[in-house]
Each structure stands twice: as C-alpha cells, then as structure tokens.
Amino acid sequence: MSRILITGASGGLAEIVAEVLKTKYELVGVDPRPMPEGREFPGKFYQIDYRQRKMADVFRTHDFTGVVHLGRVPAAAMIRKTQRFNLNVLGTRSLLDLALKYNVKSCVVLSTFHVYGAHQHNHLYITEEDPLLASQTYSEVVDAVELDNVSVAFSLRNPKVRTVILRPTNIIGDRIKNQISLFLRSAVCPVLLGYDPMWQFVDENDMANAILLALEGKKSGIYNVVGEGVIPLSHAIRLAGGNPVPVPQFLSGAVIAGMKFMGQNFPKHLVDFFKYPVVISDKNFRKDFGYTPLKNTADALRALKVDHTPEIPGSTRDST
C-alpha cells in the first residue's frame, strides 16, 4: 500500500482528508503542533517543524508516494510574523525539496484565494492567470503569497514531481477552525456599513474530495476550488445562524481589536474582503480533475452550528 504524508495533521481539514485517504493509503502525519486531545491520527504522527533535519528522516524512512501539504499557518495564528513566514515559506520549500530528493511522485499544496487580494476593480470570476495582488495592500499576507510562489516555481522547475497548487475559497464546516468558520459561528457578526459583497464557500467534505482528486489526478499546476453558488455576505451569515451587525468603516479597527477579547484574532487584510467581492472561477479544476461539489453553498452554511462559546486565542488550527 502506498504511503502519503499529510502536513498540518493536527488541523480539522487534515482530519477529514485523513478519513478519506486512510482506506486506500498508509498515512503519516506531521505538524509542529501537538495532536488535539482526544483525537488520534490514523497512522504514525510526528510533531516536527518542517524545517528540522528530522523531516529528512521521515521521508527516508517511509518512502512516500505523495505529499499533501495542508500546513500553512494563517495570519490569524498568534505567532510572530517572521516565525509565520519561516514556517510557511521556508518550511514549504524544505518539504518540496525533500519530495524531489526522495522521489515523491505527487504533491498537493493548499494555498488560498486570499492571494488574489480584495480590490474594488476586481472582475467577477478571477482565474488562475490573474495576478496575485494581496501583498500590495497588506504585509501580513506576504507569506501566503510567497508560499504560493515557491510552490508554483517548484512545479515549473521540477516536472518529475507532479505538483498541484490549490487556491480554495472560504472552507467551512463543523470541524474547521479557520477564521471564517469561527466568524460565522459567532452570535454577533460585524459587517461594514454600506457594503454587502458577494462571497463563495466550499464545504469541508467537498474540499477533502478536491484534495483526493488532485492527489490522484494526472494534471499539475494551479487550480482554484469553490463550492456551488455565490451569495451576499449578509445572507450567508443569516443562513449560518448568525446576526450581521453593520459597523461604520471608521470603527472597524476598534471592532477588530474588540474581537480578540471574544477569542477571534481577525486579520486586518480581511476587512477588504468585507468591502469588495473576490469571486473566483474553478472551471479548470472541474475540467481537468472531474470535480463536482456535492453540497451547495446554502446547505453548507445551514449545516454550520452557531457556537457562542469563545475560542481560546491562538487556537485557530486551519489555514483558509
């Protein structure tokens, strides 16, 4: 049975992906964080920084067929910017170099649609050929853009390792602990007064299936991933059981600061996503990999459970 390495193995999305893969592959999980209490990884788990020499030992010992890199640290994580950059950019480069050295056949790298940036002149249905503008506005997403760039450059330089870079829209679900899922579960959801942009979402199980398709497919390159449907933000919040509360833009900084006391470290760059639509197209992924989401946006939002219990600051475990 072939072996697959899953990074970011402590996260909620990795848990779902592991459930999808475990009947077909032997799994090895790696994460700098410990496995959450009460959860077991369906295979060997190593708590290792991706840049440590021990990672080479893991590759040498297990002879991986594929790598699923879900270990991007989000801007919402309560760590220093330089540390996040090192983990995301240098850690990703180290993993890809090891994949090349140890003859891994396929790599799937989870990026994010945030790399496109939210701008007032964004056209509808952004494609993979559009420029990555996020870092022009906010320095806190430089590491996300650079992780994406490192992965794309690796794919072009090393065709012997089939590499797929996925740029999903907002991933949501009961087991996902990313910033948007936490926001939608909140009793009060601040939105910007006078703005109601169109948003997209993808259900956690559809995202796990997309990762499986990317891992087992034949194509390489960059692919957007979305669910079915485009929806105004205020309607999305109501479907998820939340209550949108309009806030004047000049108070947005104070609101973001206040959200930290509710257990949400809300990155500043997300404010523009509350103003301008960032609607992406995944027609290439559907064509090349046969992807079809099973849950539409409305159903995915309704399935979210409203959680009025604040998360512990810094506990965000998923990247998108």
N, C-alpha and C positions, 0 to 999 in steps of 0.2 A: 504494500500500500504506500502511495506517495506521501511525502511529508510537506506540510505547509507551515510557514512561520507567520504568526499574527502579532504585529506590534500594537501597542496601545491596548493590550489584552485585558486590562483592568476596567476598561470603559464599557458602557451599556451597549453600544453598537457592536463592539467586538464580541460580547456575549451572544448576541443574536447571530452574527456571522459564524461564530464557532458552532452554534447549534445546526446551522445549515450545512457546514462543511464536515462535521465530525463523522457522519456515516460513510463518507467517501474518502477521507484522508486521515492520516495521523497528524495531530496538531501539536504545535509548540507555541506557547505564548510568552511574550516578553513585554515588560513595562517597567519604567523607572519607579512607578508607584506600586504599593502592595496590592494584592487582590483584596477586594472588599470583603469584610467579614461576612461569613455565611454563604459565600459563593465559591465554587470550585471550577477551575478551568478544565475542560475535557481533554487533558493531555498534560505534558510537562510545562511548568511555568517557571520562568526565571525573572527575578526582579533585578534588572540590569539597565544602566544607562546605555543608550545605543552607541555611544562613543567609546565605551570601555573595551579593553582588549578581550574581555570575556565574551564579547559578541562574536569574535572570530572563532572562539572555541565552540560556541553554539552552532555556528554554520558548519564548522569542520566535523563536528560530532554527528549532526543529524542529516546531512546530505539533502537539503531541501529541493523540492521541485518548484515551489512557488513561494513568494513573499507577499503578504497583504499588509501594507503599511497604513495602519489606522492611528498612528501615534502622534499626530500633530497636536501640539499644545496650543489651546485657544488663547486669544487676547484676554479673555475673562479670567484665566487662571491667575491666582495670586502669587506670581513669581516675578522676579526682576525681568525687565525687557531683554537685557543681554543674555540672561540664562535661557529665556524662551527662544531667542534667536539661535543660540548654540544648540539647543535640543532639536529645534525644528530644521534648521538649515544644515548645520554640521552633522547632526545625527542622521538626517536623511541621506546626505552624501555618503556617510560612512556605511550605512546599510546597503545602499546601491552598489558601492564599490565591493563590498563583501559578496553581494549577489553575483556580480560579474566574476570575481575571483573563484567562487565555489560553484560556478556553472549552474546557477539557478535559471530555469527556463522562462519563468513569467513573474513579473512584479506588478502589483496593483497599488497605486499611491493615491490616498484620499486627500485631495486638495479641497477647495471651497469656491463657490461662486462669488464670495466676497472679494476675490482678487480683481474682479472687473470694476469694482467701485460703484458707488451710487452718485450719479450726476444728473443735473436737470436736463441735459441734452442726450441722455441715454435713449437709444431707439428700442423698440419692442423686439423681443426675441434675439437677444445677443447670442452670437455664435462663438465657437472656439477660436475663430480667426480674429475676433475683436481684441483690441489692446487691453492690457491689464493696467488700469488707471488708479487702483486703490491707494497705492503708496504715495501718489502725488498729493493727496489730501491729508492722510493720517499716517504718521510714522509707526504707529502701533501695529500696522498690518504689513510692514516691510518683510517680516519673517515669513508670513504666509505667501507673499508674492515670490520671495526668494526660494522657498521650499518648492513651489510650483516650477519656477525657472530651472532650478537644479535638476528636478525630475525630467523636465522636457529635454534639457540639454543631454542628460544621460541617455534618454531614449534615442535621440538622434545619433549620438556618438557610438552607441553600443547596440546595434540591431540584433545581436545574438541573444540578448535578454529582452524578450518581448515585454515592453513596459506600457502600462495603461494608466494615464493620469485622469482621475475622475474629479469633476467640479460640480458637486451636487448643490442644489438649492437647500433651503431650510429643512433639515431632517427632524421629524417629530415622532414621538411615541411615548408610551408609558415607561419604557426602560431607558430612554435617552435623557441624559442630564446636561444637555447643552443649553446655552443661554436662552435661545428662543423657546425651547420646550418649558424651561423654568418660568419664563415671562408669561407664556400663555396659561400656565397653571396658577398664576397669581390671582388673588382676589381683586386687585386693582391693577389695571394695565395702562400706564400713562402713554398717550399718543400726542403728536404735535397738533396744536390747534390750526385748523385750516388745511391740513394735509390728510389724505387717505389713499396712499399709493397702492397699486396692485402688487400682490405677493404670490409666491409659489411655495409649495411644500412637497415633501416626499415622505411617505410613511416609512418607519424604521425597517419593516419587513421587506418592503419593495427595495429599499436601499441595500439590504443584505443580499437580496436576489441579484441586484445590479452588480454587486461586487463578485458574486459567484460567476455571473456571465462574463465579466471582464477577465476573471482568472482563467476560465476555461475556453475563452474565445480564441480567435485566430489573429485579430487585428491588434495594432498598437497605436498609441497616440493619445491625444487629449479629447475628453468627452464630457459634455455637460450631462447632468442627470436631474430630471424633475418628475413629479407626480402628474396626475391629471388635473387640469384646471388652473385658472388664475383668478384671484379673489381679492377684493379690497381688504386692507388690514383690519379695519373696524369690524367687518363681517366675520373675518377669521377669528378674532378674539371672542366674539359672541358665540360662534359655533363651538369654541373650545370651553365655553362656560365662563369666560372672563367678562370683565366690565371695562370697556375703553373709557378712559378719563382724559379729555382734551387738556393740554397744558401749553401755554404760550411758549414760543421758542426761547424767549429770553430767560425763562425759568428752567430750561432743560438741564443746564449744568447743576443747579441745585437739586433737581429731581434725581439725576443720576447719582449724585452724592448721597442722597437720602435712600436710594435703593440698596446701597451697601449695608445699611442697617437692617434691611429685610433679607439679607443673605444673597443679594444679587450684585455681582461686580459687573456692571453694564459698560462695555467698552464705548468710548466716545465715537468711534467711527460708525457705530450702528445708528447714530442719530440721523445721518443722511439717508439710511435705508427706510426711515420713518417719513422721509420727505419725498424721495424720488423712487420711481419703480425701477427694479433691476429684474427684468423678465428675460429668462434665457431659453434657448431652444436646444432640445436634446434629440433632434431628428437624426443626427449622425449615429448616436448610440443605439437608437431603436433600429436603424437600418443595418448597422454592422454587427450588432450583438443580439438582435431579436428581442429587445427589452420591451415589455409592456407592463406598466404598474397595475396591480390588482385592486388597489384601494384608491378611490378618487379623493381629492383634496377635502371636500366637505366631510366625508366619512372619517378620514384620518384625523381631522380636527375634532369631530364629535367624540372620537374614541379617547381623546386626552381626558385625564381625570384632573379636575381642579384641585390643587394642593395648596392649602392656606398655611401650611407649616413651612417657615423659612428654612432654606438650605443653610448649612454651615458654610460661611465664607471660605472660598478656595476649594470647595468640594466638587466643582464642575469637572466632569470626567470625560465629556465628549467634545469633539473639536468643531462641529459645524452647527 
